[in-house]
Amino acid sequence: MHTDRTDSTPRINLNADLGEGFGPWQMGDDAAMLDIVASANIACGGHAGDPDVMRRTVRLAKERKVSIGAHPGYPDLLGFGRRAMAFSSTELENQIAYQIGALAGVAALEGAQLTHVKPHGALSNLACVDRGVADTICRAIRAVDRALILLAPAASQLVAAGRAADLAVVEEIFADRAYLPDGQLVPRARPDAMIHGPGACLAHVLAMLEASALIALDGTRIATPIGSICVHGDGPGAVEIARHLREQLGAQGYGIPPLPEMTSR
């Protein structure tokens, strides 16, 4: 848990993965989510998104003073970036830089700037356990803009790589995903992968915030700082879950700032 630098008010960022439509196909309710969350991770055309969707999502986020981040993933529209792909380090660097640059260019059309990067799907899952992949992602982010914040799953190799690359890092937990004893997400193919419903998601989050730890299905705890909570924007009931989290965290005294306010830089 992060606390305010000037008082004891607890603070936690709330983020969502958005802009994940493509052409005429809409994924989730971005406008409604952007009324709730403090940070948006916007698909960059790899696993989802296109220039029109990207610009529309950036515009909505800027209007609501929601901090804007790039959400690069494997270039796999058909699989929504949730299938592993084989890339060399150079190829992966190219993909990350290309996708961040694409969103930065579109954001410039709206007079907006990127604040952070959060890898998506299978790429993020691999980077959580493979330090080489994590280092490659961080090199690409740093090369594009070393001021960009890395939003990374808590207690992962990606967090360690970000810190080694001297990036500002914010650790996130997932409101709607269950954890394995090693701190990784339960694979989506399993029936117990998802946390369903606003009440269950809130209980899951509050338990981890109180413990300052990831809590696995078997009760295993892995101590970690927690700076952000993610609600997947494409999930059923995502808006209701995000709204309930925001309301209940606020009722417990939490401030919900945009991501840059969660770092010491």
VOGU-3710 file (C-alpha; in Angstrom, 3 decimals, decimal comma):
1> mhtdrtdstp> 0,000/0,000/0,000  1,267/3,489/-0,797  0,544/6,445/1,459  0,466/10,158/0,738  3,754/11,986/1,207  2,148/14,745/3,300  -0,415/12,897/5,437  -1,542/9,424/6,410  -4,331/9,141/3,825  -3,945/5,774/2,064
11> rinlnadlge> -3,819/5,910/-1,730  -4,266/3,280/-4,394  -4,484/3,641/-8,172  -7,315/1,959/-10,086  -6,568/1,023/-13,707  -8,243/-0,782/-16,600  -7,140/-2,189/-19,958  -9,137/-0,266/-22,555  -9,292/0,606/-26,259  -9,460/-3,088/-27,050
21> gfgpwqmgdd> -11,953/-2,896/-29,875  -10,995/-3,030/-33,546  -12,795/-1,463/-36,507  -16,547/-1,895/-35,912  -16,028/-4,420/-33,101  -16,383/-3,011/-29,602  -14,825/-4,623/-26,538  -16,198/-3,486/-23,188  -17,626/-0,090/-22,234  -14,643/2,245/-22,318
31> aamldivasa> -16,625/5,437/-21,693  -18,208/4,034/-18,542  -14,903/2,627/-17,273  -13,167/5,947/-17,850  -15,700/7,599/-15,552  -14,441/5,317/-12,777  -10,749/4,431/-13,140  -7,789/6,763/-12,625  -5,503/5,241/-15,288  -6,104/3,642/-18,682
41> niacgghagd> -3,877/1,126/-20,449  -4,754/1,529/-24,127  -4,194/-1,197/-26,706  -1,691/-0,139/-29,361  -2,723/-2,178/-32,407  -0,937/-5,403/-31,503  -3,486/-7,568/-29,697  -6,312/-5,061/-30,277  -6,996/-1,452/-31,190  -6,534/0,597/-34,324
51> pdvmrrtvrl> -5,742/4,290/-34,876  -9,397/5,331/-34,659  -10,114/3,330/-31,507  -6,842/4,551/-29,980  -7,598/8,205/-30,639  -11,170/7,947/-29,373  -10,018/6,275/-26,169  -7,242/8,813/-25,630  -9,724/11,652/-26,098  -12,120/10,198/-23,546
61> akerkvsiga> -9,312/9,602/-21,062  -7,934/13,117/-21,424  -11,388/14,646/-20,939  -11,698/12,755/-17,647  -8,127/13,519/-16,498  -7,309/9,800/-16,536  -3,594/9,057/-16,985  -2,823/7,338/-20,283  -0,580/4,341/-20,784  0,424/2,074/-23,642
71> hpgypdllgf> -0,708/-1,556/-23,473  1,529/-3,408/-25,957  1,139/-7,109/-26,585  1,937/-9,811/-29,076  0,729/-8,859/-32,591  -2,111/-11,362/-32,509  -5,527/-9,850/-33,188  -7,163/-13,251/-33,649  -5,926/-14,541/-30,292  -6,301/-11,203/-28,469
81> grramafsst> -2,641/-11,417/-27,466  -3,329/-14,315/-25,137  -1,281/-16,862/-27,113  2,476/-17,180/-26,742  4,567/-16,165/-29,761  8,263/-16,730/-30,442  10,304/-13,538/-30,910  13,994/-12,796/-30,748  15,023/-10,071/-28,306  15,464/-7,632/-31,177
91> elenqiayqi> 12,072/-8,477/-32,653  10,424/-8,027/-29,273  12,169/-4,700/-28,687  10,922/-3,589/-32,094  7,350/-4,613/-31,279  7,306/-2,802/-27,943  8,855/0,394/-29,319  6,582/0,298/-32,373  3,405/-0,045/-30,334  4,351/2,564/-27,711
101> galagvaale> 5,316/4,948/-30,504  2,030/4,374/-32,292  -0,013/5,329/-29,245  2,259/8,274/-28,454  1,731/9,600/-31,977  -2,039/9,220/-31,779  -2,071/10,798/-28,311  -0,188/13,806/-29,679  -3,121/14,468/-32,009  -5,206/15,033/-28,866
111> gaqlthvkph> -2,528/17,041/-27,072  -2,060/14,170/-24,612  1,066/12,431/-23,340  1,720/8,883/-22,236  2,602/8,349/-18,591  3,169/4,607/-18,427  3,447/1,216/-20,131  1,771/-2,036/-19,117  2,454/-5,204/-21,166  -0,584/-7,272/-22,117
121> galsnlacvd> -1,679/-10,891/-21,914  0,685/-13,716/-22,819  3,595/-11,284/-23,166  3,070/-9,998/-19,637  2,674/-13,521/-18,273  5,982/-14,581/-19,830  7,772/-11,453/-18,621  6,610/-12,207/-15,092  8,690/-15,407/-15,007  11,344/-14,915/-17,717
131> rgvadticra> 13,892/-12,283/-16,715  15,335/-12,107/-20,226  11,974/-11,196/-21,731  11,346/-8,755/-18,881  14,713/-7,072/-19,481  13,978/-6,788/-23,207  10,659/-5,072/-22,552  12,284/-2,646/-20,132  15,103/-1,813/-22,559  12,531/-0,916/-25,194
141> iravdralil> 10,519/1,257/-22,804  13,633/3,052/-21,589  14,818/3,645/-25,157  11,502/5,240/-26,139  11,183/7,399/-23,006  12,936/6,686/-19,734  10,330/8,826/-17,911  7,584/6,293/-18,651  6,330/4,385/-15,614  6,274/0,585/-15,791
151> lapaasqlva> 2,994/-0,816/-14,472  3,872/-4,420/-13,682  2,301/-7,388/-11,887  3,383/-7,424/-8,259  6,122/-9,836/-7,128  7,213/-10,569/-10,711  10,439/-10,669/-12,717  9,051/-7,691/-14,654  9,119/-5,589/-11,480  12,725/-6,614/-10,831
161> agraadlavv> 13,733/-5,850/-14,421  12,068/-2,444/-14,284  13,928/-1,477/-11,164  17,220/-2,732/-12,630  16,574/-0,571/-15,709  16,008/2,443/-13,427  12,399/2,832/-14,521  9,769/4,079/-12,109  7,747/0,948/-11,265  4,273/0,590/-9,796
171> eeifadrayl> 3,206/-2,893/-8,720  -0,353/-3,925/-9,565  -2,730/-6,588/-8,334  -5,739/-7,953/-10,205  -9,204/-7,560/-8,723  -10,751/-10,178/-10,985  -8,005/-12,820/-11,256  -6,939/-15,575/-8,869  -3,309/-16,333/-7,986  -1,188/-19,478/-7,859
181> pdgqlvprar> 1,128/-20,141/-4,885  4,126/-18,844/-6,890  2,406/-15,491/-7,431  1,467/-16,087/-11,055  -2,079/-15,776/-12,334  -4,205/-18,900/-12,495  -4,365/-19,807/-16,229  -7,564/-18,637/-17,882  -8,314/-22,186/-19,064  -8,987/-23,200/-15,467
191> pdamihgpga> -12,510/-22,677/-14,069  -11,112/-20,976/-10,956  -9,059/-18,390/-12,864  -11,511/-15,524/-12,469  -12,971/-13,779/-9,435  -16,632/-13,111/-10,189  -18,854/-10,322/-8,950  -18,253/-6,956/-7,256  -18,401/-8,310/-3,710  -15,934/-11,135/-4,274
201> clahvlamle> -13,530/-8,847/-6,136  -13,649/-6,283/-3,331  -12,962/-8,934/-0,695  -10,060/-10,266/-2,776  -8,564/-6,785/-3,089  -9,057/-5,750/0,528  -7,449/-8,932/1,808  -4,335/-8,279/-0,294  -4,159/-4,590/0,639  -4,477/-5,402/4,335
211> asalialdgt> -1,777/-8,078/4,099  0,443/-6,108/1,667  0,742/-9,413/-0,158  -0,538/-11,490/-3,019  -2,879/-14,149/-1,659  -3,115/-17,384/-3,639  -6,038/-19,772/-3,867  -4,415/-22,042/-1,274  -3,802/-19,153/1,126  -0,110/-18,694/0,292
221> riatpigsic> 1,005/-15,082/0,811  3,784/-13,314/-1,054  4,698/-9,979/0,499  4,781/-7,079/-1,953  4,162/-3,359/-2,250  0,835/-2,650/-3,978  0,309/0,577/-5,893  -2,480/-0,199/-8,332  -5,523/-2,409/-8,834  -6,526/-3,627/-12,303
231> vhgdgpgave> -10,030/-4,439/-13,480  -10,022/-6,017/-16,938  -12,242/-3,847/-19,112  -13,273/-6,737/-21,374  -14,705/-8,891/-18,593  -18,430/-9,342/-17,914  -19,572/-6,970/-15,204  -16,334/-4,957/-15,427  -18,065/-1,601/-14,977  -19,999/-2,799/-11,923
241> iarhlreqlg> -16,849/-4,286/-10,393  -14,802/-1,127/-10,977  -17,564/1,130/-9,644  -17,992/-0,977/-6,502  -14,242/-0,975/-5,871  -13,996/2,781/-6,295  -16,971/3,461/-4,043  -15,935/1,073/-1,303  -12,262/2,034/-1,326  -13,329/5,663/-1,134
251> aqgygipplp> -15,648/4,868/1,765  -12,662/3,363/3,588  -10,668/6,561/3,131  -8,547/5,694/0,117  -7,602/8,344/-2,388  -7,653/7,109/-6,003  -4,996/9,138/-7,868  -3,697/8,740/-11,414  -0,621/6,572/-11,782  2,084/9,298/-11,801
261> emtsr> 1,068/10,242/-8,265  1,926/6,730/-7,085  5,646/7,090/-7,771  8,371/8,974/-5,931  9,635/10,636/-9,120
//
